[in-house]
Amino acid sequence: MKKITILILLFALTQSIFSQIKDCSKCDSKNYFEKDINHLTLLELKILRNEIFARHQYIFENDRLKDYFLERYDWYKPDYKSKNKIELNNFEQENSSLFLKKENEKITLKKTIIEKLKVFKQALINKDTITTNSSISKFVTDNEYVNLSAIRKELKEILTSINIDGIHWYNERGLFKVTTDDGHFLNETSVTINGSRVIVQYAGIGHSELLKDETAFSFGSDFYSVNEYQSWYTFEIQNNKLILIKHQAAG
């Protein structure tokens, strides 16, 4: 019974820690710490930090921020006469700095991922095995049946079709996807980013538009569905390095 009571108290304490930072209604009277905000996304942190200013009726130059608070909160009534002359107390200043610090860490992570992906892609193209091995050799060592050269070859084929500079973001998720039609399959290559994880993927996602004719699956073409294949590699940023942690394939 005593153990159950302790577990209930621990659960309640955990819930209270996370519930404390759903909004910034207490940001003017309470200091928050990293443990209180580690679960928050980049967007959530940005909203919380700007809520500190919104509660002083700050007039945002960013229309999306202004509309966000106008549409959601009755208490936000911008004071257009104040000319944004507001003063934050010590709690607000420290909380704002904390949120901004965490935001910058997440922004830096995004830049690091792009930089490491570009270096890795170029190393594959240049057959720079020293650089590529720094990202994939541990995975190969830990998985004795993995073919290192085959992994390099497939990753090169996938990443060659990806414009890494063209990756765009929403919050902490990034994406670049290319769809091609080779006359048999619709093929999709993509890089998907979520936080510190990067998934590099190839997949057959459907039949070519050439195969719409009803004879295509009998004697009209040499298409065989057994050739369908997909493969995806999961990387993670670890100690500022891009590291392969998982490979899965089907087909």
SETOR-380725 format. One record per atom (N, C-alpha, C): residue in one letter; x, y, z. Coordinates in steps of 0.05 Angstrom, whole numbers, plus 32768, in hexadecimal, padded with zeros to 4 digits. Last residue first. Example, Ala and Ser with C-alpha at 12.3 -4.5 7.8 and 13.67 -1.06 7.14 Angstrom:
// residues 2
S81017FD3808E;S81117FEB808F;S81028001809D;A81087F8E809C;A80F67FA6809C;A81087FBE809C;
// end
This chain:
// residues 251
G80CB7F8D7C2E;G80C77F887C11;G80DD7F777C06;A80EC7FBB7C59;A80D77FA87C54;A80D47FA57C36;A81197FCF7C8E;A81137FCC7C71;A80FC7FB87C6F;Q813D7FFB7CB9;Q81277FE87CB5;Q81217FE77C97;H816E800D7CE7;H816780097CCA;H81527FF47CC8;K8187803B7D18;K817480267D10;K817180257CF2;I81AD80617D21;I81A580507D38;I819380397D30;L81E180897D0B;L81CD80757D03;L81C680637D1A;I81ED80CB7D1F;I81F380AE7D24;I81DB809D7D1B;L820D81067D1B;L81F780F87D0F;L81FD80DA7D10;K822181287D57;K822781187D40;K820E810A7D36;N821B81417D88;N822081527D71;N822881427D58;N820D81157DA8;N822681247DAD;N822F81337D94;Q81E381017D76;Q81EE80F97D90;Q820981067D93;I81AB81017D51;I81C181127D58;I81CA810B7D74;E819B80C67D2D;E819680D87D44;E81AF80E97D48;F817780A47CF8;F818F80B07D04;F818780C07D1C;T815C806D7CD9;T815780817CEE;T8172808A7CFA;Y8149805C7C99;Y815F805E7CAB;Y815980747CC0;W812180307C73;W812480497C81;W813A80477C97;S810480177C38;S811B80167C4B;S811D80317C59;Q80DD7FEC7C0F;Q80E180057C1D;Q80F680017C33;Y80C37FD07BD3;Y80D87FD17BE8;Y80D77FEC7BF5;E80AB7FA27BA2;E80A67FB87BB4;E80BA7FB87BCB;N80B07F767B84;N80C77F897B83;N80C37FA07B95;V80817F5C7B83;V80957F527B96;V80AE7F647B97;S80637F6F7B5B;S80607F7D7B74;S80757F737B88;Y807E7F7A7B1C;Y80797F667B30;Y80787F737B4B;F80777F8B7AD8;F80757F947AF3;F806F7F7C7B06;D807A7F887AA2;D808B7F757AB1;D808C7F7D7ACF;S80397F8A7A83;S80527F967A8D;S80627F817A9C;G800E7F6C7A6F;G80147F867A63;G802E7F927A6C;F7FFA7F3F7A84;F800F7F3B7A71;F801A7F567A66;S7FE77F5A7ABD;S7FE77F3F7AB1;S7FFF7F3C7A9E;F7FE67F8D7ACE;F7FEE7F797AE2;F7FEB7F5C7AD7;A7FD47FAB7AA3;A7FEF7FB07AAD;A7FF87F9A7AC0;T7FA17FAA7A8F;T7FB37F947A87;T7FCF7F967A94;E7F897FD97AA0;E7F817FC07AAD;E7F937FA87AA5;D7FB480117AAB;D7FA67FFF7A98;D7FA07FE47AA5;K7FD580277AD0;K7FB9802A7AD4;K7FA880187AC2;L800C80297ACE;L800080107AD4;L7FE280127ADA;L8021805B7ACA;L8021804B7AB1;L801180317AB5;E8025806F7AFC;E800D80777AED;E800B80687AD3;S803D803A7B27;S804180507B13;S802780567B06;H8024802C7B69;H802B80247B4D;H802D803D7B3C;G8045803F7BA7;G802F80397B96;G803880317B7A;I807380497BC4;I805980507BD1;I8041804A7BBF;G80AF80317BDA;G809C80307BC3;G808080347BCE;A80DD805B7BFC;A80C680497BFD;A80B880497BE2;Y8112806F7C27;Y810980697C0C;Y80F180567C0D;Q8128809F7C57;Q811780897C4F;Q811480887C30;V814180B37C94;V814780B37C77;V813A809B7C6B;I813180D67CCB;I812A80BE7CBD;I812F80C37C9F;V814D80EE7D06;V814C80F37CE9;V814680D87CDC;R8143810E7D45;R814280F67D34;R813E80FD7D17;S813C81397D66;S815881317D60;S815A81197D4E;G8102814D7D49;G811381527D5F;G8130814B7D58;N80FD812D7D10;N80EC81327D27;N80FE81357D40;I80FF812D7CCA;I810D81347CE3;I80F881397CF9;T810781077C90;T80F481117CA4;T810381157CBE;V811381037C4E;V812181077C68;V810C81147C7A;S810380D47C1A;S80FD80EA7C2C;S811180EB7C43;T80E880BA7BDE;T80FF80BD7BEF;T80FB80D57C01;E80BC808F7BBF;E80BE80A77BD0;E80D880A67BE0;N80A1807B7B81;N80B580787B96;N80B880927BA5;L807380577B60;L807780727B6B;L808A806E7B82;F808C80257B32;F8083802F7B4C;F8083804D7B4E;H809380247AF9;H8087800D7B08;H807B80177B22;G80A280557AE9;G809480447AD6;G8089802B7AE2;D80B780727B12;D80CA80657B00;D80BD80537AEB;D80AA80AE7B2F;D809C80987B22;D80AF808C7B0D;T80B780CC7B6F;T80BE80C77B53;T80AE80AF7B49;T80B780FD7BA1;T80A880E77B95;T80AF80E47B78;V80D981137BDA;V80D981137BBD;V80CA80FA7BB3;K80D9813F7C11;K80D081267C06;K80CF81287BE7;F80EE81577C4F;F80F2815A7C32;F80EC813F7C25;L80E181747C8E;L80DA81617C79;L80E3816A7C5E;G80E081797CD6;G80EA81817CBC;G80E4816C7CA7;R80C781907D14;R80C6817B7CFF;R80CF81877CE4;E80BF81B47D3B;E80D881A57D3C;E80D9818F7D27;N809D81E27D16;N80A381DB7D32;N80BE81CD7D32;Y80AA81CE7CD7;Y809481D87CE8;Y809A81CF7D04;W80DA81DB7CA3;W80D381D37CBE;W80B881DE7CC7;H80F981C07C68;H80EB81D57C77;H80DF81C97C91;I813081B47C40;I812081AA7C56;I811381C27C64;G815381C67C1A;G813681CA7C15;G812481BF7C2B;D818481B57C27;D817F81D17C2B;D816181D87C27;I817F81817C13;I818081857C30;I817A81A37C37;N815D81637BE6;N8169817E7BE9;N816881857C06;I816981207BD4;I815E81327BE8;I816D814D7BE8;S818180FC7BB4;S816881087BAA;S815C811C7BBC;T81AB80EB7BD3;T81B180FA7BBA;T819881087BAF;L819480CD7BFB;L819B80E87C01;L81A280F97BE8;I818C809A7BDF;I817680A97BEB;I817D80C77BEE;E81C0808C7BCF;E81AA808D7BBB;E8193809E7BC6;K81DA808B7C01;K81E3809E7BEC;K81CD80A17BD7;L81C080617C1A;L81BD807C7C25;L81C680917C11;E81D180377BF8;E81B4803E7BF9;E81B1805A7C05;K820980377C01;K81FE80397BE6;K81E180437BE7;R820D802E7C38;R821880477C2C;R820B804C7C11;I81F67FFB7C3B;I81EA80127C49;I81F3802C7C3D;A821B7FDE7C1E;A81FF7FE07C14;A81F17FF77C21;S82487FE27C3E;S82497FEE7C23;S822D7FF17C18;L82377FC57C6C;L823F7FE17C6D;L823E7FEE7C52;N82057F9A7C79;N82197F9F7C65;N821F7FBD7C63;V81F97F787CB6;V81F57F907CA5;V820C7F937C92;Y82007F517CDA;Y81F87F487CC0;Y81F37F607CAD;E820D7F687D0C;E82227F5A7CFD;E821A7F537CE0;N82057FA17D28;N81F37F8F7D18;N82047F807D04;D822C7FC07D3F;D82187FB47D51;D82057FA07D43;T82467FD17D11;T82547FC07D24;T82417FB17D36;V821F7FF27CFB;V82287FDB7CEC;V82367FC77CFF;F821C801A7D22;F8204800A7D1C;F820C7FF07D0E;K8250802E7D1E;K824780217D37;K822E80107D33;S825180447CEA;S8261802C7CF0;S8258801F7D0A;I823680737CDD;I8228805A7CD9;I823780417CE4;S825480A27CE6;S823780A27CEB;S822B80867CEC;S828780957CD9;S828380A27CF3;S826580A37CFA;N828280857CA4;N828580707CB9;N8280807C7CD5;T828380B57C89;T826A80A67C8A;T826B80917CA0;T82B980C57C91;T82A380D57C9B;T828A80C57C9D;I82D4809A7C79;I82DA80A17C95;I82C380B17CA1;T82C280977C45;T82BA80827C58;T82C080897C75;D82AE80BB7C16;D82BE80C17C2D;D82B680AE7C44;K829680BE7BE5;K82A080A47BEE;K82B480A87C05;N827B80EB7BD8;N829880EC7BD4;N82A680D17BDC;I824780DE7BE8;I824D80E37BCC;I826A80E17BC6;L824F80D97C1F;L824680C27C10;L824C80C57BF2;A825E810E7C2B;A827180F87C30;A826980DF7C21;Q822F81287C20;Q8246812D7C0F;Q825B81187C13;K820E81137C4A;K8207810F7C2D;K822081137C1B;F822A81277C76;F8227810A7C72;F822081047C55;V8224815E7C70;V823F81527C71;V823D81347C6B;K81EC81627C73;K81FA816B7C5B;K8216815F7C5A;L81E2814F7CA7;L81D781417C90;L81E681487C76;K81FB81767CC5;K8205815B7CC6;K81FB814A7CAE;E81DB81A37CB9;E81F881A47CB4;E820381877CB2;I81A981927CCC;I81AD81997CB0;I81CA81987CA8;I81B5818C7D03;I81AB81757CF3;I81B0817A7CD5;T81C381C07D12;T81D781AB7D13;T81CF81937D02;K819281DB7D0D;K81A981E27CFC;K81BE81CC7CFB;K817681C17D36;K816D81BF7D1A;K818381C67D06;L819481D07D62;L819281B47D5B;L818981B17D3E;T818A82067D63;T81A581FD7D5E;T81A581E07D55;I815482047D73;I815B820F7D59;I817782077D51;K815B81EF7DA6;K814C81DF7D92;K815181EA7D76;E817782187DBF;E818281FD7DBE;E817581EC7DA8;N815282417DBB;N816B82437DAC;N817982287DAA;E812B822F7DDF;E812482337DC3;E813E82327DB2;K814882327E0E;K813F82187E05;K813882197DE7;K814E826A7E11;K816682587E11;K815F823D7E06;L8119827A7E15;L812982817DFD;L814182707DFB;F810B82667E48;F80FD825D7E30;F810E82627E17;L813082857E67;L813182687E67;L8123825C7E4E;S811E82B97E5D;S813A82B17E55;S813C82937E54;S80EB82B67E74;S80EE82BD7E57;S810A82B47E4D;N80F982AD7EA9;N80EA82997E9A;N80ED829D7E7C;E811382DE7EB5;E812282C57EB7;E811482AE7EA8;Q80EA83037EAC;Q810383057E9D;Q811282EA7E9E;E80C382F27ED1;E80BD82F27EB4;E80D782F37EA3;F80DE82FB7F01;F80D482E07EFA;F80D082DE7EDB;N80E783337F00;N80FD83207EFF;N80F583037EF8;N80B783517ED0;N80C4834E7EEB;N80D983387EE9;L80BA837B7E98;L80B883607EA3;L80C4835F7EBE;E809683B17E7F;E80AC83A97E91;E80A7838D7E9B;I808883D37E42;I808183C07E57;I809B83BA7E67;K807383F67E12;K808483FC7E29;K807C83EB7E40;N805683F27DE2;N806683DB7DEC;N807A83E27E02;K8035841E7DDF;K804D841D7DCE;K806184087DD8;S800584257DF8;S801D84227E09;S803784227DF9;K7FDB84257DD7;K7FE4843F7DE1;K7FFF843D7DEF;Y7FCC83F27DCD;Y7FD984017DB7;Y7FE3841C7DBF;D7FCC83BC7DEE;D7FCA83D87DF5;D7FDA83E87DE1;P7FA783827DDF;P7FBF83927DDA;P7FB983B07DE0;K7F8F83577E07;K7F84836F7DFB;K7F9A83837DF7;Y7F8583197E1D;Y7F9883287E0C;Y7F8A833E7DFE;W7F5E82FF7E38;W7F6D83127E47;W7F8183227E36;D7F4982DA7E16;D7F3982F27E1A;D7F4A83087E28;Y7F6E82B67DE7;Y7F6D82C07E03;Y7F5E82DA7E05;R7F6D82A67DB2;R7F6C82927DC7;R7F67829D7DE3;E7F7282D07D8E;E7F5E82BC7D89;E7F5982A97DA0;L7F9D82EE7DA2;L7F8382FA7DA0;L7F6C82E57D9D;F7FC882C97D9D;F7FBE82D17DB8;F7FA382DE7DB7;Y7FCA82C47D64;Y7FC982AD7D76;Y7FBD82B47D91;D7FD082F87D52;D7FB782EA7D4D;D7FB482D27D5F;K800683007D62;K7FF083127D6C;K7FD583047D69;L802082D87D45;L802182D87D63;L800A82E97D6E;R801582EA7D12;R800C82D07D1A;R800C82CD7D38;D802C831D7D0E;D800F831B7D0E;D800582FF7D17;N805F83387D32;N8058831F7D24;N803A831B7D25;E805D83617D55;E806183687D38;E805A83507D27;F803183647D8C;F804483557D7C;F8045835E7D5F;I802C838A7DC2;I8022838A7DA6;I8037837C7D95;Y801C83727E03;Y803183797DEF;Y802583777DD3;Q800183697E32;Q7FF383767E1B;Q800783807E06;H801A834A7E54;H801E83677E59;H801283777E42;R8010831A7E40;R800283207E58;R8007833D7E61;A803583197E15;A8018831D7E0F;A800883247E28;F8064830D7E30;F806083287E25;F8043832D7E1F;I805982D87E3D;I806282EA7E52;I805D83077E49;E805082C27E0B;E803982C67E1D;E804082D97E33;N808282B97DF7;N807382D17DED;N805A82D67DFD;R808E828A7E12;R809F82A27E15;R809082BB7E0D;L806682687DFF;L8067826E7E1B;L807782887E20;I807382667DC8;I805982707DD0;I805A82797DED;K80A5824D7DCA;K80A382687DBE;K808982757DC7;L8098821C7DE0;L80AA822E7DEF;L80A7824B7DE4;E807982077DB7;E806D820B7DD2;E807E821E7DE2;L809F82037D8E;L808882147D8B;L807B821B7DA6;L80C381DD7DA4;L80CC81F77D9C;L80B5820B7D9B;T80A181B97DD9;T80AC81BC7DBE;T80B581D97DBA;L80B181A07E1B;L80A381B37E09;L80B181B47DEE;H80CB81837E40;H80B881757E30;H80AB81867E1A;N80EA81A77E5D;N80F881957E4B;N80E581867E38;I80D581C87E83;I80CF81CF7E67;I80DC81BC7E53;D80E481BA7EB6;D80C881C17EB2;D80C181C47E94;K811A81B57EB4;K810A819C7EB7;K80ED81A17EB2;E812A81EB7EB2;E812C81DA7E99;E811A81C17E9C;F80F982117ED7;F811382067ED2;F811381F37EBA;Y80D8824E7EEA;Y80D882347EDF;Y80F5822C7ED9;N80C182757F20;N80D7826E7F0F;N80D482527F04;K8088829E7F25;K809482847F2A;K80AB827F7F16;S806D82CA7F16;S807082C67F33;S807E82AC7F39;D806582CE7EE1;D806C82E77EEE;D807182E47F0C;C8052829E7ED0;C806E82A57EC9;C807782BF7ED6;K8021828B7ED6;K8030828E7EEE;K804D82977EE9;S800D82877EA3;S7FFD82977EB6;S800D829C7ED0;C801F826E7E75;C8032827F7E84;C802382917E98;D800E82287E72;D800C82437E69;D801E82547E7B;K802181F87E83;K800F81F87E6D;K800B82147E61;I804381EF7EAE;I804C81FF7E98;I803B81FD7E7F;Q802E81CD7ED4;Q803581E87EDC;Q803B81FA7EC4;S802A819A7EC0;S801281AB7EBE;S801881C87EC5;F805B81837ECC;F805581897EB1;F803D819B7EAD;I805781807F04;I806E818E7EF8;I806781967EDB;S802981627F0C;S8029817E7F14;S803F818D7F07;Q803A81307EFA;Q8024813E7EEB;Q8024815B7EF2;T806081257F21;T806881277F05;T805381367EF5;L803E81227F4E;L805481367F4D;L805C813B7F30;A801F80F67F41;A801281117F45;A802781277F43;F804680CF7F41;F803780D47F29;F802A80F07F2A;L805680D07F76;L806980D67F61;L805C80DE7F47;L802680C17F8F;L803180DB7F95;L804580E37F7F;I8021808D7F7B;I800C80A07F75;I801780BD7F79;L804F80767F91;L804C80777F74;L8037808C7F6C;I804180797FC8;I805980877FBE;I8057808B7FA0;T801580567FC9;T801280737FD0;T802980837FC5;I802E80267FBB;I801980317FAA;I8015804F7FAF;K804E801F7FE8;K805B80227FCE;K8047802F7FBA;K802780188010;K803A802F8012;K804680357FF7;M80117FE88000;M800080008000;M801180198000;
// end
